[in-house]
Structure formats: C-alpha cells, structure tokens
Amino acid sequence: MITIGGLCEILGWVGRVWSAENVYNINGFLLQEILLILAPCFFSAAVYGILGMLVRAVGPEHSLLR
C-alpha cells in the first residue's frame, strides 16, 4: 500500500509540473488533482493494516481499540 501511495504522489507531482507548463492543459490538472487526493488513502490503509498486525501480535487486551 505504501508503494502504491508513493507512486500516486510521484505521478501527482508530475501532473503538477505538466500543468504548470501550460495552465490550460486539463489533463495535467486532472492527473494532479486525482492522484494527490487519493495517495493519502493508501498511506492510511497501510497504517491501519500495521495497527491490526500489532494488536494481534501483542494481544487485544493491550489495545485501546477492541
């Protein structure tokens, strides 16, 4: 998930550079908007997945989330 999020970030910034060269380019604008908004979702999914693995490893009695 972190790899996908990082790739989305990189491609989003490529879209930002692309749209900065021509401000009327709708494709670069859409590329940056979509990917820079979606990338944090993948990072959040990875964090929650790691949290779930940690809770299973140390035991649910040590977690604030049941």
PQR file of N, CA, C, O and H, with PARSE charges and radii, in Angstrom:
ATOM      1  N   MET A   1       0.807  -1.195   0.000 -0.4000 1.5000
ATOM      2  CA  MET A   1       0.000   0.000   0.000 -0.0000 2.0000
ATOM      3  C   MET A   1       0.858   1.271   0.000  0.5500 1.7000
ATOM      4  O   MET A   1       0.537   2.256  -0.665 -0.5500 1.4000
ATOM      5  N   ILE A   2       1.940   1.224   0.750 -0.4000 1.5000
ATOM      6  CA  ILE A   2       2.801   2.403   0.807 -0.0000 2.0000
ATOM      7  C   ILE A   2       3.446   2.652  -0.556  0.5500 1.7000
ATOM      8  O   ILE A   2       3.632   3.803  -0.953 -0.5500 1.4000
ATOM      9  H   ILE A   2       2.202   0.424   1.290  0.4000 1.0000
ATOM     10  N   THR A   3       3.784   1.589  -1.267 -0.4000 1.5000
ATOM     11  CA  THR A   3       4.371   1.734  -2.592 -0.0000 2.0000
ATOM     12  C   THR A   3       3.376   2.364  -3.563  0.5500 1.7000
ATOM     13  O   THR A   3       3.741   3.235  -4.352 -0.5500 1.4000
ATOM     14  H   THR A   3       3.633   0.654  -0.945  0.4000 1.0000
ATOM     15  N   ILE A   4       2.132   1.927  -3.505 -0.4000 1.5000
ATOM     16  CA  ILE A   4       1.105   2.492  -4.381 -0.0000 2.0000
ATOM     17  C   ILE A   4       0.881   3.966  -4.042  0.5500 1.7000
ATOM     18  O   ILE A   4       0.753   4.800  -4.938 -0.5500 1.4000
ATOM     19  H   ILE A   4       1.835   1.219  -2.864  0.4000 1.0000
ATOM     20  N   GLY A   5       0.835   4.284  -2.747 -0.4000 1.5000
ATOM     21  CA  GLY A   5       0.670   5.681  -2.337 -0.0000 2.0000
ATOM     22  C   GLY A   5       1.831   6.546  -2.791  0.5500 1.7000
ATOM     23  O   GLY A   5       1.629   7.674  -3.241 -0.5500 1.4000
ATOM     24  H   GLY A   5       0.939   3.606  -2.019  0.4000 1.0000
ATOM     25  N   GLY A   6       3.044   6.026  -2.676 -0.4000 1.5000
ATOM     26  CA  GLY A   6       4.213   6.782  -3.128 -0.0000 2.0000
ATOM     27  C   GLY A   6       4.204   6.996  -4.629  0.5500 1.7000
ATOM     28  O   GLY A   6       4.562   8.072  -5.108 -0.5500 1.4000
ATOM     29  H   GLY A   6       3.208   5.110  -2.311  0.4000 1.0000
ATOM     30  N   LEU A   7       3.795   5.976  -5.377 -0.4000 1.5000
ATOM     31  CA  LEU A   7       3.706   6.110  -6.828 -0.0000 2.0000
ATOM     32  C   LEU A   7       2.652   7.142  -7.216  0.5500 1.7000
ATOM     33  O   LEU A   7       2.857   7.926  -8.142 -0.5500 1.4000
ATOM     34  H   LEU A   7       3.504   5.102  -4.988  0.4000 1.0000
ATOM     35  N   CYS A   8       1.528   7.140  -6.510 -0.4000 1.5000
ATOM     36  CA  CYS A   8       0.491   8.147  -6.768 -0.0000 2.0000
ATOM     37  C   CYS A   8       1.001   9.550  -6.477  0.5500 1.7000
ATOM     38  O   CYS A   8       0.699  10.485  -7.218 -0.5500 1.4000
ATOM     39  H   CYS A   8       1.361   6.502  -5.758  0.4000 1.0000
ATOM     40  N   GLU A   9       1.772   9.707  -5.402 -0.4000 1.5000
ATOM     41  CA  GLU A   9       2.343  11.016  -5.081 -0.0000 2.0000
ATOM     42  C   GLU A   9       3.277  11.490  -6.185  0.5500 1.7000
ATOM     43  O   GLU A   9       3.206  12.640  -6.618 -0.5500 1.4000
ATOM     44  H   GLU A   9       2.017   8.948  -4.800  0.4000 1.0000
ATOM     45  N   ILE A  10       4.150  10.601  -6.637 -0.4000 1.5000
ATOM     46  CA  ILE A  10       5.109  10.970  -7.680 -0.0000 2.0000
ATOM     47  C   ILE A  10       4.389  11.363  -8.964  0.5500 1.7000
ATOM     48  O   ILE A  10       4.702  12.386  -9.571 -0.5500 1.4000
ATOM     49  H   ILE A  10       4.208   9.666  -6.285  0.4000 1.0000
ATOM     50  N   LEU A  11       3.423  10.545  -9.373 -0.4000 1.5000
ATOM     51  CA  LEU A  11       2.686  10.862 -10.593 -0.0000 2.0000
ATOM     52  C   LEU A  11       1.833  12.121 -10.438  0.5500 1.7000
ATOM     53  O   LEU A  11       1.630  12.856 -11.404 -0.5500 1.4000
ATOM     54  H   LEU A  11       3.169   9.714  -8.880  0.4000 1.0000
ATOM     55  N   GLY A  12       1.339  12.368  -9.238 -0.4000 1.5000
ATOM     56  CA  GLY A  12       0.587  13.603  -8.993 -0.0000 2.0000
ATOM     57  C   GLY A  12       1.455  14.831  -9.133  0.5500 1.7000
ATOM     58  O   GLY A  12       1.017  15.847  -9.673 -0.5500 1.4000
ATOM     59  H   GLY A  12       1.504  11.770  -8.453  0.4000 1.0000
ATOM     60  N   TRP A  13       2.687  14.747  -8.651 -0.4000 1.5000
ATOM     61  CA  TRP A  13       3.596  15.884  -8.801 -0.0000 2.0000
ATOM     62  C   TRP A  13       4.061  16.035 -10.237  0.5500 1.7000
ATOM     63  O   TRP A  13       4.326  17.151 -10.683 -0.5500 1.4000
ATOM     64  H   TRP A  13       3.042  13.922  -8.212  0.4000 1.0000
ATOM     65  N   VAL A  14       4.165  14.935 -10.970 -0.4000 1.5000
ATOM     66  CA  VAL A  14       4.462  15.027 -12.405 -0.0000 2.0000
ATOM     67  C   VAL A  14       3.324  15.762 -13.108  0.5500 1.7000
ATOM     68  O   VAL A  14       3.567  16.598 -13.978 -0.5500 1.4000
ATOM     69  H   VAL A  14       3.949  14.028 -10.607  0.4000 1.0000
ATOM     70  N   GLY A  15       2.098  15.457 -12.739 -0.4000 1.5000
ATOM     71  CA  GLY A  15       0.950  16.166 -13.298 -0.0000 2.0000
ATOM     72  C   GLY A  15       0.959  17.637 -12.940  0.5500 1.7000
ATOM     73  O   GLY A  15       0.538  18.472 -13.740 -0.5500 1.4000
ATOM     74  H   GLY A  15       1.900  14.778 -12.032  0.4000 1.0000
ATOM     75  N   ARG A  16       1.433  17.965 -11.754 -0.4000 1.5000
ATOM     76  CA  ARG A  16       1.507  19.367 -11.356 -0.0000 2.0000
ATOM     77  C   ARG A  16       2.531  20.125 -12.187  0.5500 1.7000
ATOM     78  O   ARG A  16       2.283  21.256 -12.606 -0.5500 1.4000
ATOM     79  H   ARG A  16       1.775  17.287 -11.104  0.4000 1.0000
ATOM     80  N   VAL A  17       3.676  19.509 -12.424 -0.4000 1.5000
ATOM     81  CA  VAL A  17       4.694  20.142 -13.279 -0.0000 2.0000
ATOM     82  C   VAL A  17       4.171  20.271 -14.707  0.5500 1.7000
ATOM     83  O   VAL A  17       4.376  21.289 -15.367 -0.5500 1.4000
ATOM     84  H   VAL A  17       3.878  18.590 -12.084  0.4000 1.0000
ATOM     85  N   TRP A  18       3.490  19.217 -15.175 -0.4000 1.5000
ATOM     86  CA  TRP A  18       2.939  19.227 -16.523 -0.0000 2.0000
ATOM     87  C   TRP A  18       1.912  20.348 -16.689  0.5500 1.7000
ATOM     88  O   TRP A  18       1.910  21.040 -17.707 -0.5500 1.4000
ATOM     89  H   TRP A  18       3.324  18.389 -14.639  0.4000 1.0000
ATOM     90  N   SER A  19       1.048  20.530 -15.705 -0.4000 1.5000
ATOM     91  CA  SER A  19       0.035  21.580 -15.823 -0.0000 2.0000
ATOM     92  C   SER A  19       0.615  22.962 -15.567  0.5500 1.7000
ATOM     93  O   SER A  19       0.018  23.958 -15.977 -0.5500 1.4000
ATOM     94  H   SER A  19       1.050  19.969 -14.877  0.4000 1.0000
ATOM     95  N   ALA A  20       1.757  23.051 -14.905 -0.4000 1.5000
ATOM     96  CA  ALA A  20       2.388  24.359 -14.704 -0.0000 2.0000
ATOM     97  C   ALA A  20       3.000  24.884 -15.996  0.5500 1.7000
ATOM     98  O   ALA A  20       3.108  26.095 -16.189 -0.5500 1.4000
ATOM     99  H   ALA A  20       2.242  22.242 -14.573  0.4000 1.0000
ATOM    100  N   GLU A  21       3.397  23.978 -16.874 -0.4000 1.5000
ATOM    101  CA  GLU A  21       3.953  24.398 -18.156 -0.0000 2.0000
ATOM    102  C   GLU A  21       2.888  25.009 -19.054  0.5500 1.7000
ATOM    103  O   GLU A  21       3.168  25.931 -19.820 -0.5500 1.4000
ATOM    104  H   GLU A  21       3.309  22.995 -16.717  0.4000 1.0000
ATOM    105  N   ASN A  22       1.676  24.497 -18.959 -0.4000 1.5000
ATOM    106  CA  ASN A  22       0.559  25.016 -19.747 -0.0000 2.0000
ATOM    107  C   ASN A  22      -0.669  25.016 -18.842  0.5500 1.7000
ATOM    108  O   ASN A  22      -1.248  23.963 -18.573 -0.5500 1.4000
ATOM    109  H   ASN A  22       1.449  23.748 -18.337  0.4000 1.0000
ATOM    110  N   VAL A  23      -1.060  26.190 -18.379 -0.4000 1.5000
ATOM    111  CA  VAL A  23      -2.151  26.265 -17.397 -0.0000 2.0000
ATOM    112  C   VAL A  23      -3.503  25.897 -17.988  0.5500 1.7000
ATOM    113  O   VAL A  23      -4.458  25.683 -17.241 -0.5500 1.4000
ATOM    114  H   VAL A  23      -0.589  27.044 -18.597  0.4000 1.0000
ATOM    115  N   TYR A  24      -3.609  25.818 -19.301 -0.4000 1.5000
ATOM    116  CA  TYR A  24      -4.867  25.440 -19.936 -0.0000 2.0000
ATOM    117  C   TYR A  24      -4.942  23.947 -20.237  0.5500 1.7000
ATOM    118  O   TYR A  24      -5.892  23.489 -20.871 -0.5500 1.4000
ATOM    119  H   TYR A  24      -2.833  25.992 -19.908  0.4000 1.0000
ATOM    120  N   ASN A  25      -3.951  23.192 -19.789 -0.4000 1.5000
ATOM    121  CA  ASN A  25      -3.914  21.751 -20.013 -0.0000 2.0000
ATOM    122  C   ASN A  25      -4.765  21.068 -18.948  0.5500 1.7000
ATOM    123  O   ASN A  25      -4.371  20.989 -17.785 -0.5500 1.4000
ATOM    124  H   ASN A  25      -3.178  23.564 -19.275  0.4000 1.0000
ATOM    125  N   ILE A  26      -5.925  20.579 -19.350 -0.4000 1.5000
ATOM    126  CA  ILE A  26      -6.839  19.955 -18.392 -0.0000 2.0000
ATOM    127  C   ILE A  26      -6.349  18.580 -17.956  0.5500 1.7000
ATOM    128  O   ILE A  26      -6.640  18.156 -16.838 -0.5500 1.4000
ATOM    129  H   ILE A  26      -6.245  20.643 -20.295  0.4000 1.0000
ATOM    130  N   ASN A  27      -5.611  17.871 -18.811 -0.4000 1.5000
ATOM    131  CA  ASN A  27      -5.139  16.534 -18.466 -0.0000 2.0000
ATOM    132  C   ASN A  27      -4.143  16.572 -17.312  0.5500 1.7000
ATOM    133  O   ASN A  27      -4.237  15.753 -16.398 -0.5500 1.4000
ATOM    134  H   ASN A  27      -5.374  18.215 -19.720  0.4000 1.0000
ATOM    135  N   GLY A  28      -3.203  17.493 -17.333 -0.4000 1.5000
ATOM    136  CA  GLY A  28      -2.252  17.620 -16.232 -0.0000 2.0000
ATOM    137  C   GLY A  28      -2.939  18.011 -14.934  0.5500 1.7000
ATOM    138  O   GLY A  28      -2.581  17.529 -13.860 -0.5500 1.4000
ATOM    139  H   GLY A  28      -3.126  18.158 -18.076  0.4000 1.0000
ATOM    140  N   PHE A  29      -3.927  18.886 -15.045 -0.4000 1.5000
ATOM    141  CA  PHE A  29      -4.669  19.312 -13.865 -0.0000 2.0000
ATOM    142  C   PHE A  29      -5.438  18.151 -13.239  0.5500 1.7000
ATOM    143  O   PHE A  29      -5.405  17.963 -12.022 -0.5500 1.4000
ATOM    144  H   PHE A  29      -4.218  19.277 -15.918  0.4000 1.0000
ATOM    145  N   LEU A  30      -6.129  17.374 -14.075 -0.4000 1.5000
ATOM    146  CA  LEU A  30      -6.888  16.240 -13.561 -0.0000 2.0000
ATOM    147  C   LEU A  30      -5.963  15.173 -12.968  0.5500 1.7000
ATOM    148  O   LEU A  30      -6.283  14.562 -11.949 -0.5500 1.4000
ATOM    149  H   LEU A  30      -6.155  17.526 -15.062  0.4000 1.0000
ATOM    150  N   LEU A  31      -4.827  14.957 -13.609 -0.4000 1.5000
ATOM    151  CA  LEU A  31      -3.865  13.986 -13.097 -0.0000 2.0000
ATOM    152  C   LEU A  31      -3.399  14.366 -11.700  0.5500 1.7000
ATOM    153  O   LEU A  31      -3.370  13.523 -10.803 -0.5500 1.4000
ATOM    154  H   LEU A  31      -4.567  15.454 -14.438  0.4000 1.0000
ATOM    155  N   GLN A  32      -3.031  15.636 -11.509 -0.4000 1.5000
ATOM    156  CA  GLN A  32      -2.553  16.053 -10.192 -0.0000 2.0000
ATOM    157  C   GLN A  32      -3.658  16.036  -9.159  0.5500 1.7000
ATOM    158  O   GLN A  32      -3.424  15.616  -8.026 -0.5500 1.4000
ATOM    159  H   GLN A  32      -3.055  16.321 -12.238  0.4000 1.0000
ATOM    160  N   GLU A  33      -4.838  16.474  -9.505 -0.4000 1.5000
ATOM    161  CA  GLU A  33      -5.925  16.531  -8.530 -0.0000 2.0000
ATOM    162  C   GLU A  33      -6.335  15.140  -8.056  0.5500 1.7000
ATOM    163  O   GLU A  33      -6.475  14.901  -6.856 -0.5500 1.4000
ATOM    164  H   GLU A  33      -5.028  16.815 -10.426  0.4000 1.0000
ATOM    165  N   ILE A  34      -6.522  14.238  -8.992 -0.4000 1.5000
ATOM    166  CA  ILE A  34      -6.984  12.898  -8.634 -0.0000 2.0000
ATOM    167  C   ILE A  34      -5.939  12.148  -7.823  0.5500 1.7000
ATOM    168  O   ILE A  34      -6.256  11.574  -6.781 -0.5500 1.4000
ATOM    169  H   ILE A  34      -6.408  14.431  -9.967  0.4000 1.0000
ATOM    170  N   LEU A  35      -4.688  12.148  -8.298 -0.4000 1.5000
ATOM    171  CA  LEU A  35      -3.668  11.347  -7.637 -0.0000 2.0000
ATOM    172  C   LEU A  35      -3.209  11.940  -6.309  0.5500 1.7000
ATOM    173  O   LEU A  35      -2.913  11.192  -5.377 -0.5500 1.4000
ATOM    174  H   LEU A  35      -4.431  12.614  -9.144  0.4000 1.0000
ATOM    175  N   LEU A  36      -3.142  13.259  -6.202 -0.4000 1.5000
ATOM    176  CA  LEU A  36      -2.712  13.849  -4.931 -0.0000 2.0000
ATOM    177  C   LEU A  36      -3.803  13.774  -3.870  0.5500 1.7000
ATOM    178  O   LEU A  36      -3.516  13.895  -2.679 -0.5500 1.4000
ATOM    179  H   LEU A  36      -3.382  13.867  -6.959  0.4000 1.0000
ATOM    180  N   ILE A  37      -5.042  13.578  -4.285 -0.4000 1.5000
ATOM    181  CA  ILE A  37      -6.115  13.387  -3.311 -0.0000 2.0000
ATOM    182  C   ILE A  37      -6.200  11.914  -2.885  0.5500 1.7000
ATOM    183  O   ILE A  37      -6.487  11.623  -1.724 -0.5500 1.4000
ATOM    184  H   ILE A  37      -5.275  13.479  -5.253  0.4000 1.0000
ATOM    185  N   LEU A  38      -5.955  10.998  -3.808 -0.4000 1.5000
ATOM    186  CA  LEU A  38      -6.073   9.566  -3.499 -0.0000 2.0000
ATOM    187  C   LEU A  38      -4.870   8.998  -2.753  0.5500 1.7000
ATOM    188  O   LEU A  38      -5.024   8.027  -2.012 -0.5500 1.4000
ATOM    189  H   LEU A  38      -5.722  11.234  -4.751  0.4000 1.0000
ATOM    190  N   ALA A  39      -3.692   9.564  -2.920 -0.4000 1.5000
ATOM    191  CA  ALA A  39      -2.472   8.995  -2.332 -0.0000 2.0000
ATOM    192  C   ALA A  39      -2.548   8.837  -0.809  0.5500 1.7000
ATOM    193  O   ALA A  39      -2.143   7.788  -0.308 -0.5500 1.4000
ATOM    194  H   ALA A  39      -3.568  10.353  -3.521  0.4000 1.0000
ATOM    195  N   PRO A  40      -3.039   9.811  -0.051 -0.5600 1.5000
ATOM    196  CA  PRO A  40      -3.101   9.618   1.407  0.2800 2.0000
ATOM    197  C   PRO A  40      -4.019   8.479   1.843  0.5500 1.7000
ATOM    198  O   PRO A  40      -3.850   7.943   2.938 -0.5500 1.4000
ATOM    199  N   CYS A  41      -4.978   8.101   1.016 -0.4000 1.5000
ATOM    200  CA  CYS A  41      -5.850   6.969   1.352 -0.0000 2.0000
ATOM    201  C   CYS A  41      -5.039   5.684   1.447  0.5500 1.7000
ATOM    202  O   CYS A  41      -5.289   4.855   2.322 -0.5500 1.4000
ATOM    203  H   CYS A  41      -5.116   8.535   0.126  0.4000 1.0000
ATOM    204  N   PHE A  42      -4.073   5.514   0.557 -0.4000 1.5000
ATOM    205  CA  PHE A  42      -3.244   4.318   0.596 -0.0000 2.0000
ATOM    206  C   PHE A  42      -2.332   4.319   1.820  0.5500 1.7000
ATOM    207  O   PHE A  42      -2.098   3.270   2.420 -0.5500 1.4000
ATOM    208  H   PHE A  42      -3.870   6.187  -0.154  0.4000 1.0000
ATOM    209  N   PHE A  43      -1.818   5.488   2.191 -0.4000 1.5000
ATOM    210  CA  PHE A  43      -0.985   5.576   3.397 -0.0000 2.0000
ATOM    211  C   PHE A  43      -1.801   5.243   4.646  0.5500 1.7000
ATOM    212  O   PHE A  43      -1.315   4.545   5.536 -0.5500 1.4000
ATOM    213  H   PHE A  43      -2.008   6.340   1.703  0.4000 1.0000
ATOM    214  N   SER A  44      -3.031   5.737   4.714 -0.4000 1.5000
ATOM    215  CA  SER A  44      -3.898   5.451   5.858 -0.0000 2.0000
ATOM    216  C   SER A  44      -4.232   3.965   5.931  0.5500 1.7000
ATOM    217  O   SER A  44      -4.260   3.388   7.018 -0.5500 1.4000
ATOM    218  H   SER A  44      -3.426   6.304   3.990  0.4000 1.0000
ATOM    219  N   ALA A  45      -4.485   3.344   4.788 -0.4000 1.5000
ATOM    220  CA  ALA A  45      -4.778   1.911   4.771 -0.0000 2.0000
ATOM    221  C   ALA A  45      -3.583   1.114   5.284  0.5500 1.7000
ATOM    222  O   ALA A  45      -3.759   0.129   6.001 -0.5500 1.4000
ATOM    223  H   ALA A  45      -4.463   3.812   3.905  0.4000 1.0000
ATOM    224  N   ALA A  46      -2.382   1.526   4.928 -0.4000 1.5000
ATOM    225  CA  ALA A  46      -1.183   0.825   5.400 -0.0000 2.0000
ATOM    226  C   ALA A  46      -1.019   0.981   6.908  0.5500 1.7000
ATOM    227  O   ALA A  46      -0.651   0.026   7.592 -0.5500 1.4000
ATOM    228  H   ALA A  46      -2.239   2.326   4.346  0.4000 1.0000
ATOM    229  N   VAL A  47      -1.287   2.165   7.429 -0.4000 1.5000
ATOM    230  CA  VAL A  47      -1.156   2.402   8.864 -0.0000 2.0000
ATOM    231  C   VAL A  47      -2.160   1.542   9.634  0.5500 1.7000
ATOM    232  O   VAL A  47      -1.803   0.936  10.645 -0.5500 1.4000
ATOM    233  H   VAL A  47      -1.586   2.941   6.874  0.4000 1.0000
ATOM    234  N   TYR A  48      -3.407   1.481   9.170 -0.4000 1.5000
ATOM    235  CA  TYR A  48      -4.408   0.670   9.854 -0.0000 2.0000
ATOM    236  C   TYR A  48      -4.092  -0.817   9.741  0.5500 1.7000
ATOM    237  O   TYR A  48      -4.370  -1.581  10.666 -0.5500 1.4000
ATOM    238  H   TYR A  48      -3.697   1.973   8.349  0.4000 1.0000
ATOM    239  N   GLY A  49      -3.515  -1.233   8.619 -0.4000 1.5000
ATOM    240  CA  GLY A  49      -3.105  -2.632   8.494 -0.0000 2.0000
ATOM    241  C   GLY A  49      -2.001  -2.985   9.470  0.5500 1.7000
ATOM    242  O   GLY A  49      -2.028  -4.052  10.083 -0.5500 1.4000
ATOM    243  H   GLY A  49      -3.290  -0.612   7.867  0.4000 1.0000
ATOM    244  N   ILE A  50      -1.025  -2.092   9.619 -0.4000 1.5000
ATOM    245  CA  ILE A  50       0.068  -2.316  10.572 -0.0000 2.0000
ATOM    246  C   ILE A  50      -0.470  -2.313  11.999  0.5500 1.7000
ATOM    247  O   ILE A  50      -0.022  -3.106  12.828 -0.5500 1.4000
ATOM    248  H   ILE A  50      -1.003  -1.225   9.121  0.4000 1.0000
ATOM    249  N   LEU A  51      -1.421  -1.435  12.294 -0.4000 1.5000
ATOM    250  CA  LEU A  51      -2.030  -1.409  13.625 -0.0000 2.0000
ATOM    251  C   LEU A  51      -2.713  -2.733  13.927  0.5500 1.7000
ATOM    252  O   LEU A  51      -2.589  -3.258  15.034 -0.5500 1.4000
ATOM    253  H   LEU A  51      -1.785  -0.791  11.620  0.4000 1.0000
ATOM    254  N   GLY A  52      -3.430  -3.274  12.954 -0.4000 1.5000
ATOM    255  CA  GLY A  52      -4.091  -4.563  13.153 -0.0000 2.0000
ATOM    256  C   GLY A  52      -3.098  -5.681  13.423  0.5500 1.7000
ATOM    257  O   GLY A  52      -3.344  -6.539  14.270 -0.5500 1.4000
ATOM    258  H   GLY A  52      -3.530  -2.848  12.055  0.4000 1.0000
ATOM    259  N   MET A  53      -1.974  -5.679  12.709 -0.4000 1.5000
ATOM    260  CA  MET A  53      -0.947  -6.698  12.938 -0.0000 2.0000
ATOM    261  C   MET A  53      -0.318  -6.555  14.321  0.5500 1.7000
ATOM    262  O   MET A  53      -0.034  -7.552  14.985 -0.5500 1.4000
ATOM    263  H   MET A  53      -1.774  -4.982  12.021  0.4000 1.0000
ATOM    264  N   LEU A  54      -0.103  -5.314  14.751 -0.4000 1.5000
ATOM    265  CA  LEU A  54       0.472  -5.094  16.082 -0.0000 2.0000
ATOM    266  C   LEU A  54      -0.479  -5.540  17.185  0.5500 1.7000
ATOM    267  O   LEU A  54      -0.046  -6.130  18.174 -0.5500 1.4000
ATOM    268  H   LEU A  54      -0.334  -4.505  14.212  0.4000 1.0000
ATOM    269  N   VAL A  55      -1.756  -5.266  17.027 -0.4000 1.5000
ATOM    270  CA  VAL A  55      -2.736  -5.678  18.040 -0.0000 2.0000
ATOM    271  C   VAL A  55      -2.790  -7.192  18.129  0.5500 1.7000
ATOM    272  O   VAL A  55      -2.863  -7.741  19.229 -0.5500 1.4000
ATOM    273  H   VAL A  55      -2.108  -4.786  16.223  0.4000 1.0000
ATOM    274  N   ARG A  56      -2.756  -7.881  16.992 -0.4000 1.5000
ATOM    275  CA  ARG A  56      -2.751  -9.346  17.024 -0.0000 2.0000
ATOM    276  C   ARG A  56      -1.457  -9.884  17.626  0.5500 1.7000
ATOM    277  O   ARG A  56      -1.472 -10.934  18.268 -0.5500 1.4000
ATOM    278  H   ARG A  56      -2.697  -7.436  16.098  0.4000 1.0000
ATOM    279  N   ALA A  57      -0.335  -9.185  17.432 -0.4000 1.5000
ATOM    280  CA  ALA A  57       0.954  -9.669  17.932 -0.0000 2.0000
ATOM    281  C   ALA A  57       1.075  -9.519  19.447  0.5500 1.7000
ATOM    282  O   ALA A  57       1.568 -10.428  20.115 -0.5500 1.4000
ATOM    283  H   ALA A  57      -0.322  -8.332  16.910  0.4000 1.0000
ATOM    284  N   VAL A  58       0.630  -8.381  20.002 -0.4000 1.5000
ATOM    285  CA  VAL A  58       0.799  -8.149  21.439 -0.0000 2.0000
ATOM    286  C   VAL A  58      -0.420  -8.578  22.252  0.5500 1.7000
ATOM    287  O   VAL A  58      -0.351  -8.699  23.475 -0.5500 1.4000
ATOM    288  H   VAL A  58       0.230  -7.643  19.459  0.4000 1.0000
ATOM    289  N   GLY A  59      -1.533  -8.805  21.563 -0.4000 1.5000
ATOM    290  CA  GLY A  59      -2.741  -9.233  22.257 -0.0000 2.0000
ATOM    291  C   GLY A  59      -3.757  -8.115  22.348  0.5500 1.7000
ATOM    292  O   GLY A  59      -3.390  -6.970  22.611 -0.5500 1.4000
ATOM    293  H   GLY A  59      -1.589  -8.706  20.570  0.4000 1.0000
ATOM    294  N   PRO A  60      -5.020  -8.421  22.137 -0.5600 1.5000
ATOM    295  CA  PRO A  60      -6.058  -7.394  22.165  0.2800 2.0000
ATOM    296  C   PRO A  60      -6.272  -6.770  23.541  0.5500 1.7000
ATOM    297  O   PRO A  60      -6.861  -5.693  23.639 -0.5500 1.4000
ATOM    298  N   GLU A  61      -5.812  -7.417  24.593 -0.4000 1.5000
ATOM    299  CA  GLU A  61      -6.009  -6.832  25.929 -0.0000 2.0000
ATOM    300  C   GLU A  61      -5.132  -5.602  26.146  0.5500 1.7000
ATOM    301  O   GLU A  61      -5.381  -4.834  27.075 -0.5500 1.4000
ATOM    302  H   GLU A  61      -5.334  -8.291  24.513  0.4000 1.0000
ATOM    303  N   HIS A  62      -4.112  -5.397  25.314 -0.4000 1.5000
ATOM    304  CA  HIS A  62      -3.231  -4.226  25.435 -0.0000 2.0000
ATOM    305  C   HIS A  62      -3.640  -3.085  24.508  0.5500 1.7000
ATOM    306  O   HIS A  62      -2.965  -2.056  24.461 -0.5500 1.4000
ATOM    307  H   HIS A  62      -3.910  -6.021  24.560  0.4000 1.0000
ATOM    308  N   SER A  63      -4.726  -3.254  23.780 -0.4000 1.5000
ATOM    309  CA  SER A  63      -5.154  -2.263  22.800 -0.0000 2.0000
ATOM    310  C   SER A  63      -6.310  -1.436  23.355  0.5500 1.7000
ATOM    311  O   SER A  63      -7.163  -1.946  24.080 -0.5500 1.4000
ATOM    312  H   SER A  63      -5.274  -4.089  23.819  0.4000 1.0000
ATOM    313  N   LEU A  64      -6.323  -0.147  23.001 -0.4000 1.5000
ATOM    314  CA  LEU A  64      -7.458   0.693  23.360 -0.0000 2.0000
ATOM    315  C   LEU A  64      -8.644   0.423  22.432  0.5500 1.7000
ATOM    316  O   LEU A  64      -9.796   0.676  22.787 -0.5500 1.4000
ATOM    317  H   LEU A  64      -5.629   0.268  22.411  0.4000 1.0000
ATOM    318  N   LEU A  65      -8.342  -0.097  21.233 -0.4000 1.5000
ATOM    319  CA  LEU A  65      -9.389  -0.431  20.268 -0.0000 2.0000
ATOM    320  C   LEU A  65      -9.669  -1.926  20.321  0.5500 1.7000
ATOM    321  O   LEU A  65      -8.753  -2.726  20.133 -0.5500 1.4000
ATOM    322  H   LEU A  65      -7.406  -0.302  20.944  0.4000 1.0000
ATOM    323  N   ARG A  66     -10.874  -2.309  20.565 -0.4000 1.5000
ATOM    324  CA  ARG A  66     -11.234  -3.725  20.643 -0.0000 2.0000
ATOM    325  C   ARG A  66     -11.588  -4.270  19.284  0.5500 1.7000
ATOM    326  O   ARG A  66     -11.918  -5.450  19.159 -0.5500 1.4000
ATOM    327  H   ARG A  66     -11.619  -1.659  20.718  0.4000 1.0000
TER
END
